[in-house]
């Protein structure tokens, strides 16, 4: 996947790993939300376009993947 999902490289890397685990990344670009990560079981995580700390947002994505992968 060569598509850039987010402007921050650490968040982009976490989103690419979500796609590899079978999660769906839906672009939103509405308000502060850049995209939504949807787990195979239907749970959702909103990813902000301008988080205060991009490292923390990437960590939240990786934790979401760990908790919801099947």
N, C-alpha and C positions, 0 to 999 in steps of 0.2 A: 504494500500500500504506500503510494507516494504522495497521497493527498495530505495536506497540512490541515490538521483538525483544530489546532489552537496556535496562537502566536508564540506562546512560551514553549521552549523546547522540552522542559521537564514534564509539563502537563501533556504536551503532544506525545511524548514517549509513553506516558501512562495510558493515554487514550488508545494508542496503537496496541498496547498489550491487552487492553480490554477487548478490542476487536478480535485479537488472536484467540482469546478465551471464549469467543462466541457471543459477546455482548454486542448490543447495537448502539451506535453513537449517532444520535439525531441532531443535526444542526438546528439551532433555534434563532439566534441573533435577534432576540427580543428583550429589551431592557438590559439588565446586566448579565443575562444568561447567554453563554456562547453555544452550549450544546447540552444535551441530556444523554446520560448513559443509561441504557435499559438492560437489566439483567435477564437471563433466560426465564426466570420465574416472575417477571413483570415488575420488579422493584425498580425505582428510578433514582438517579442522582443528578442534580443540576450542577453544571460546571460553569463558573463565572468567567466572563470575558476579561475582567480586570480584578483578579483577586488581590488582596492586600499582601499575601505571602504565597507566591506560586508554588513553592516547595510544599507547603501545607496542603494546598489543593491537590497536588499530585499524590501526596501521601493518602489523602481521603479517597482518591480514585482507586489506588492500589488496595486499600483496606476494603473498599466496597467490592472489588473483584474477589478478594480473598474470601469474604463472607458469603457471597452470592453465587459463586461458580458451582457448577454441578459436575 
